[in-house]
Amino acid sequence: MAGYFKLVDAHDDGFRVKLTAPDGTLVAVSTFYASKEEAIAGIELIREIAGTGPIVDHSRQEAPDQGELVFGVQASHRRGEGVREEA
């Protein structure tokens, strides 16, 4: 079974989307959407970004050991290879 998007009521009369892993683990919660139509459009955008978006690391800098996995991408000696960093 694949993971799934769960459309839920938000406490302020809107909607949120919860991304859930196949085992039921909550992976992410969306921003607030005022309508179901906006929430469904948000799901489509999430699908597009998740399939094609690069990893942008805004975390504090820590030098991983060679061969260590960083965000599911093999780390390398050269900065910027595998993980995109922005200032």
Secondary structure, DSSP 8 states (H G I E B T S, - for coil): ---EEEEEE-TTSSEEEEEE-TTS-EEEE---BSSHHHHHHHHHHHHHHHHH---EE-S------TT-EETTEE--SSTTSSSEE--
